[in-house]
Amino acid sequence: MNADTIAAAATPMTSSGIGIIRISGDQALPIISKIFKPKKEKKMEEVPTYTAHYGHIYVDGKMLDECIVLVMKGPHSYTTEDVVEINCHGGVIVMKKILEAVLKAGARPAEPGEFTKRAFLNGRIDLTKAEAVMDLIQSKNEFALTSSLKQLDGVLGDRISSIRKEIIHSVAFIESALDDPEHYSVDGFSDQLKIQIEDIKKQLNHFLEHADDGRILKEGIQTVIVGKPNAGKSSVLNVLLGEERAIVTEIAGTTRDTLEESIQINGIPLNIIDTAGIRDTDDLIEKIGVEKAKDLLKKADLVLYVVDTSVPFTKEDEQIIDLIREKQSIVLLNKADLETIVTREELKEKGFEHVVVISAKQRQGMDELYEAINDMFFHGRVSFNDEIYLTNIRHKDAVSNALHSLNLVLKSIDDGMPEDFFSIDLLDAYEQLGFITGESVGEDLVNEIFAEFCMGK
């Protein structure tokens, strides 16, 4: 790790009441001593840790700002190094000049995420906690916040580390038995190992089963509203948002491009996209909108298919049904306040499990829609407290690879292979799970992960 002392703005450079410049490294205290004069004369290198000091920042002999300097000496700091935070007035000019003074005094600009990267490389946190920091900053809903806090507290890392200890203990036993067969017997070991691996597989499979739930609750359910023109798609969007976001008229084909909004329903985040009505048209602009709607359908987690129940099915409806047949779909039988021609039973016969009767105009039937979404994605409940979710695709891949290696061990056991064959795949599973906690990662992956962090964290 580069041992330079680093510095960066930890708050946005914008007009605000307070701004924070963060410094970390063995020269943090000498650097602050060059530009900061405390109100009560003292040597900053000698002040106790976890103390705050009022004074002024001077640049080229001129007072620049009054501020409070916080001192946190290593190893009991965020990075385990000496850390100094300058709490100054917010504002682009004042923060920029203070940061320039810090850099001139001997620090270098921090890379994105380098403070947290140092905390990881110095062993204060594992990689699951480091990634949880960024997830916490980017949390867009209650679940993402709760999940990030649990991961930051070490829940996922501890569980993975526990599984790795079980695996490496078995490897150590095999190696000991091979080196010293007089004192270590492998009689019956294969049966014990098989039970152990089945238990580990159960834990890892549980992670995978809920991985998509974690991703969806963190990022939101990609929800596309489709239907033929004038079915009421924009009205449904407005009802979900609770505001008149989309233009609603009696003229078919009003929506020609997509409208995208994010909402939460009972704690479940939805990223909703209203699309152009799907139909055959000679209008060039509308045709582009229809093609865009079809492309979005392919990527959707959920399709809300809006049907105008006051008119019979047409070839456009049949076309839409063919497009969404393999997708997670909820049919919304709209305009229930009018005389209905299309019925719930008719859609059930076409293979749709979830059919909800609504009136977007009268705002009826929406509670049933929310219940259907919850049932479809989370089996009727969303757990905020008990479940450990994989919200990171990298973690999901590592668990999948570890399971593959464990399955190879089971195959070797069933085939009656010698015990030393078990070690190869056990160690591979051990290493794969180490990619989650950071114990098996290389420098390139570490750099790639922390490059996604914001500056100053």
C-alpha positions in Angstrom: 0.0 0.0 0.0 1.2 3.5 -0.8 2.2 5.1 2.5 1.7 8.7 1.3 -0.5 11.0 3.4 -3.7 11.6 1.5 -6.3 14.3 1.7 -9.7 15.0 0.1 -12.9 16.9 0.6 -15.3 14.6 2.5 -18.3 16.8 1.8 -19.5 18.3 -1.5 -17.9 21.5 -2.5 -21.0 23.6 -2.6 -22.7 26.4 -0.6 -23.4 24.9 2.8 -23.0 25.6 6.5 -20.1 23.2 7.0 -17.4 21.6 4.9 -15.0 18.8 5.9 -11.5 18.2 4.6 -10.1 14.8 5.6 -6.4 13.9 6.0 -5.0 10.5 6.7 -1.4 9.2 7.1 1.7 9.4 9.3 2.2 13.1 8.2 -1.4 14.2 9.0 -0.5 16.0 12.2 2.7 17.7 10.9 0.7 18.9 7.9 -2.1 20.4 9.9 0.5 22.1 12.2 1.8 24.0 9.1 -1.6 25.6 8.3 -3.6 25.6 11.5 -3.2 27.9 14.5 -5.3 26.8 17.5 -6.8 29.5 19.7 -4.9 28.2 22.6 -1.3 27.7 21.7 -0.4 24.0 21.5 1.6 21.5 19.4 -0.9 19.6 17.3 1.4 16.6 17.2 1.1 16.3 21.0 -2.6 16.7 21.5 -4.6 13.7 22.8 -6.5 11.6 20.4 -10.3 12.1 19.9 -10.0 15.9 20.6 -11.4 18.9 18.9 -9.5 22.2 18.6 -10.8 25.7 17.6 -8.7 28.0 15.6 -7.9 29.4 12.2 -6.5 28.2 8.9 -3.7 30.4 7.5 -2.5 30.4 3.9 0.7 32.4 3.0 0.4 34.2 6.3 -3.2 35.3 5.7 -6.1 34.0 7.7 -8.4 32.0 5.4 -11.1 30.6 7.7 -12.0 29.8 11.3 -12.6 26.1 11.9 -12.6 23.2 14.3 -9.9 20.5 13.8 -10.7 16.9 14.9 -7.7 14.7 15.7 -8.0 10.9 15.7 -4.7 9.1 16.1 -4.0 5.7 14.8 -4.6 2.8 15.2 -8.0 3.8 16.6 -9.3 5.7 13.6 -11.3 5.0 10.5 -8.1 4.1 8.4 -6.1 3.0 11.5 -3.7 5.8 10.6 -3.5 9.3 12.1 -6.6 11.1 10.8 -7.3 14.8 10.9 -10.6 16.4 9.8 -10.9 20.1 9.2 -14.4 21.3 9.8 -14.6 24.6 8.0 -17.3 26.8 6.5 -18.9 25.3 3.4 -18.4 26.8 0.0 -16.5 26.1 -3.2 -13.8 28.7 -2.8 -13.0 28.3 0.9 -12.9 24.5 0.7 -10.8 24.5 -2.4 -8.2 26.9 -0.9 -8.0 24.9 2.3 -7.5 21.6 0.4 -4.9 23.3 -1.8 -3.1 24.4 1.4 -3.2 20.9 2.8 -1.7 19.4 -0.5 1.0 22.1 -0.6 1.9 21.2 3.0 2.7 17.7 2.0 -0.4 15.6 1.3 -1.4 14.2 -2.0 -5.0 14.0 -3.4 -6.8 10.8 -2.3 -8.2 8.5 -4.9 -11.9 7.6 -4.9 -12.6 5.4 -1.8 -9.0 5.5 -0.7 -9.8 6.1 3.0 -12.0 3.1 3.1 -9.5 1.1 1.0 -6.8 1.9 3.7 -9.2 0.7 6.4 -9.5 -2.6 4.5 -5.8 -3.0 3.6 -4.8 -2.2 7.2 -7.2 -4.9 8.5 -9.7 -2.9 10.3 -12.6 -4.0 8.1 -13.1 -6.9 5.7 -14.3 -6.4 2.1 -18.0 -7.0 2.9 -17.9 -4.1 5.4 -16.0 -1.9 3.0 -18.6 -2.4 0.3 -21.4 -1.8 2.8 -20.0 1.7 3.3 -20.7 2.6 -0.3 -24.1 0.8 -0.2 -25.0 2.8 2.9 -24.1 6.1 1.2 -26.2 5.1 -1.9 -29.2 3.7 0.0 -32.4 4.7 -1.7 -34.9 3.0 0.6 -35.4 1.6 4.1 -34.4 -2.0 3.1 -31.1 -0.9 1.5 -30.3 1.2 4.6 -31.1 -1.7 7.0 -29.2 -4.3 4.9 -26.1 -2.0 4.5 -26.0 -1.4 8.3 -26.2 -5.1 9.0 -23.4 -5.8 6.5 -21.4 -3.0 8.0 -21.9 -4.6 11.4 -20.2 -7.7 10.0 -23.2 -10.1 9.8 -22.4 -11.3 6.3 -18.7 -11.4 6.8 -19.0 -13.3 10.0 -21.2 -15.9 8.4 -18.9 -16.4 5.5 -15.8 -16.5 7.8 -17.5 -19.2 9.9 -18.1 -21.4 6.8 -14.5 -20.9 5.6 -13.2 -22.0 9.1 -15.3 -25.3 8.8 -13.9 -25.9 5.3 -10.2 -25.2 6.2 -10.5 -27.4 9.4 -11.5 -30.4 7.2 -8.6 -29.6 4.8 -6.2 -29.5 7.7 -7.4 -32.8 9.0 -6.9 -34.4 5.6 -3.4 -33.1 5.3 -2.6 -34.2 8.8 -3.9 -37.7 8.2 -1.9 -38.0 5.0 1.3 -36.8 6.7 0.8 -38.8 9.9 -1.5 -41.8 9.3 -0.4 -43.4 12.6 -2.1 -40.7 14.7 -4.9 -39.6 12.4 -7.4 -42.1 11.0 -9.6 -41.3 8.1 -12.0 -44.1 8.8 -15.5 -42.8 8.5 -14.2 -39.3 7.6 -15.9 -39.3 4.2 -19.3 -39.8 5.8 -18.7 -37.0 8.3 -17.4 -34.7 5.5 -20.5 -35.4 3.4 -22.8 -34.3 6.3 -20.7 -31.2 6.8 -20.7 -30.2 3.1 -24.5 -30.8 2.9 -25.0 -28.4 5.8 -22.7 -25.8 4.2 -24.5 -26.2 0.9 -27.8 -25.6 2.6 -26.5 -22.3 4.0 -25.0 -21.1 0.7 -28.1 -22.2 -1.3 -30.2 -20.1 1.1 -28.0 -17.1 0.2 -28.6 -17.7 -3.5 -32.3 -18.2 -3.1 -32.7 -14.7 -1.7 -30.0 -13.1 -3.8 -32.5 -11.7 -6.3 -34.7 -10.5 -3.5 -31.7 -8.6 -2.1 -30.9 -7.1 -5.5 -34.5 -6.1 -6.1 -35.0 -4.6 -2.7 -31.7 -2.7 -3.0 -32.0 -1.5 -6.6 -35.8 -1.6 -7.1 -38.1 -3.8 -9.1 -37.7 -2.8 -12.8 -41.4 -2.4 -13.6 -42.7 -1.7 -17.1 -46.3 -0.6 -17.8 -47.5 -1.9 -21.1 -50.8 -2.0 -23.0 -52.4 -0.9 -26.2 -53.1 2.8 -26.7 -55.7 4.4 -24.5 -55.9 1.5 -22.1 -55.0 3.7 -19.2 -51.3 3.1 -18.7 -50.5 6.8 -17.9 -53.4 7.0 -15.5 -52.1 3.9 -13.7 -48.7 5.6 -13.5 -50.2 8.8 -12.0 -52.1 6.8 -9.4 -49.0 4.9 -8.4 -47.1 8.1 -8.1 -49.9 10.0 -6.4 -49.5 12.9 -8.8 -50.3 13.9 -12.4 -46.9 13.0 -13.9 -48.1 11.7 -17.3 -50.4 13.5 -19.7 -53.8 11.7 -19.9 -56.2 12.4 -22.8 -58.8 10.5 -24.8 -56.5 10.6 -27.8 -54.8 7.3 -28.4 -51.0 7.3 -28.6 -50.5 10.3 -26.3 -47.4 8.6 -24.8 -44.7 8.2 -27.4 -41.6 8.0 -25.3 -40.9 6.5 -21.9 -41.6 8.1 -18.5 -39.4 6.8 -15.6 -40.1 7.3 -11.9 -39.2 5.6 -8.7 -41.6 5.0 -5.8 -41.9 2.8 -2.7 -44.9 0.7 -1.9 -45.0 -0.7 1.6 -41.2 -0.5 1.7 -40.8 -2.2 -1.7 -39.0 0.1 -4.2 -40.3 0.1 -7.8 -38.6 1.7 -10.8 -41.6 2.3 -13.0 -41.4 2.9 -16.7 -44.6 4.0 -18.6 -44.2 3.1 -22.3 -45.9 3.9 -25.6 -49.0 1.9 -26.4 -48.1 -1.1 -28.4 -49.8 -1.2 -31.8 -49.1 -1.1 -35.5 -48.6 2.4 -36.6 -47.3 4.4 -39.6 -46.3 7.3 -37.4 -42.5 7.3 -37.3 -42.1 8.8 -33.8 -44.8 6.5 -32.3 -43.2 3.5 -34.0 -39.9 4.3 -32.3 -41.7 4.5 -29.0 -43.3 1.1 -29.6 -40.0 -0.6 -30.4 -38.5 1.0 -27.3 -41.4 -0.5 -25.2 -40.7 -3.9 -26.6 -37.0 -3.7 -25.7 -37.7 -2.6 -22.2 -40.0 -5.6 -21.7 -37.0 -7.9 -22.2 -35.2 -6.4 -19.2 -38.2 -6.0 -16.9 -38.5 -7.7 -13.5 -42.2 -7.0 -13.5 -44.7 -6.2 -16.3 -47.9 -4.4 -15.5 -50.2 -5.2 -18.4 -53.0 -2.7 -18.5 -56.2 -3.9 -20.3 -59.2 -1.7 -21.1 -62.1 -3.9 -19.9 -64.7 -1.7 -21.7 -63.6 -2.8 -25.2 -63.1 -6.3 -26.7 -59.6 -7.9 -27.1 -57.8 -6.9 -30.3 -54.8 -8.2 -32.2 -52.7 -5.7 -30.3 -53.7 -7.4 -27.0 -52.8 -10.8 -28.4 -49.4 -9.4 -29.6 -48.7 -8.0 -26.1 -49.7 -11.3 -24.5 -47.2 -13.1 -26.7 -44.5 -10.7 -25.7 -45.0 -11.0 -21.9 -46.0 -14.7 -21.7 -42.6 -15.7 -20.1 -42.4 -12.6 -17.9 -43.5 -11.9 -14.3 -46.7 -10.2 -15.1 -49.7 -8.7 -13.3 -52.7 -7.9 -15.5 -54.6 -4.8 -14.5 -58.2 -4.9 -15.7 -58.7 -1.1 -15.9 -61.8 1.0 -16.2 -63.8 -1.2 -13.9 -66.1 1.8 -13.3 -67.4 1.3 -16.8 -69.4 -1.6 -18.3 -66.9 -4.5 -18.6 -66.5 -6.7 -21.6 -63.1 -8.4 -20.7 -63.3 -10.5 -17.5 -60.8 -11.8 -14.9 -61.7 -15.4 -15.9 -60.9 -14.7 -19.5 -57.3 -13.6 -18.6 -56.9 -16.5 -16.2 -57.7 -18.8 -19.1 -54.9 -17.1 -21.1 -52.5 -18.3 -18.4 -52.2 -15.2 -16.2 -52.0 -16.0 -12.5 -52.1 -12.5 -11.2 -55.2 -10.5 -12.4 -56.3 -7.4 -10.6 -59.5 -5.4 -11.3 -58.8 -1.6 -10.9 -60.2 1.7 -11.9 -57.3 4.2 -12.3 -59.9 7.0 -12.6 -61.6 6.1 -9.3 -58.3 5.0 -7.7 -59.8 1.6 -6.9 -58.1 -1.8 -6.5 -54.6 -0.5 -5.8 -54.2 -2.3 -2.5 -54.8 -5.6 -4.3 -52.1 -4.7 -6.7 -49.6 -4.0 -3.9 -50.4 -7.4 -2.3 -49.9 -9.1 -5.6 -46.4 -7.6 -6.0 -45.5 -8.6 -2.5 -46.8 -12.2 -3.0 -45.1 -12.5 -6.4 -41.6 -11.4 -5.4 -41.3 -12.0 -1.7 -43.8 -14.8 -0.9 -46.1 -12.5 0.9 -43.5 -10.9 3.2 -40.4 -8.7 3.1 -38.0 -9.3 6.0 -36.1 -6.3 7.2 -34.6 -7.8 10.3 -33.8 -11.5 10.2 -32.6 -12.2 6.7 -29.1 -11.8 5.4 -29.2 -10.8 1.7 -26.6 -10.9 -1.0 -27.0 -7.5 -2.7 -23.8 -7.7 -4.7 -23.5 -9.6 -7.9 -19.8 -10.3 -7.0 -20.9 -12.1 -3.8 -23.5 -14.1 -5.7 -20.9 -15.3 -8.2 -18.5 -16.3 -5.5 -21.2 -18.3 -3.7 -22.2 -20.0 -6.9 -18.6 -21.0 -7.6 -18.1 -22.3 -4.1 -21.2 -24.5 -4.4 -19.8 -25.9 -7.7 -16.6 -26.9 -5.9 -18.5 -28.4 -3.0 -20.6 -30.5 -5.4 -17.3 -31.8 -6.9 -16.2 -32.9 -3.4 -19.5 -34.8 -2.9 -19.0 -36.5 -6.3 -15.5 -37.5 -5.3 -16.9 -39.0 -2.0 -19.6 -40.9 -3.9 -17.1 -42.2 -6.4 -14.9 -43.5 -3.6 -11.9 -41.3 -4.5 -8.9 -40.9 -2.1 -9.1 -38.2 0.6 -6.4 -36.0 -1.0 -8.8 -35.5 -4.0 -11.2 -33.7 -1.5 -8.6 -31.1 -0.6 -8.3 -29.7 -4.1 -12.0 -28.7 -4.4 -12.4 -27.9 -0.7 -9.6 -25.3 -1.0 -11.2 -23.9 -4.2 -14.5 -23.4 -2.3 -12.5 -21.8 0.6 -10.8 -19.4 -1.9 -14.1 -18.5 -3.7 -15.7 -17.5 -0.4 -12.6 -15.5 0.4 -13.4 -13.3 -2.5 -16.4 -12.1 -0.6 -14.5 -11.1 2.6 -11.5 -10.0 0.7 -9.0 -12.6 1.9 -8.5 -14.0 -1.6 -8.7 -11.0 -3.8 -5.9 -9.6 -5.8 -4.8 -6.0 -6.2 -6.6 -5.4 -9.5 -10.0 -6.4 -8.0 -9.4 -4.3 -4.9 -8.7 -1.3 -7.1 -11.7 -2.0 -9.3 -14.0 -2.2 -6.2 -12.8 1.0 -4.6 -12.8 2.9 -7.8 -16.6 2.9 -7.5 -16.5 4.8 -4.2 -17.1 8.5 -3.9 -14.2 10.9 -3.3 -13.3 11.5 0.3 -14.7 8.2 1.7 
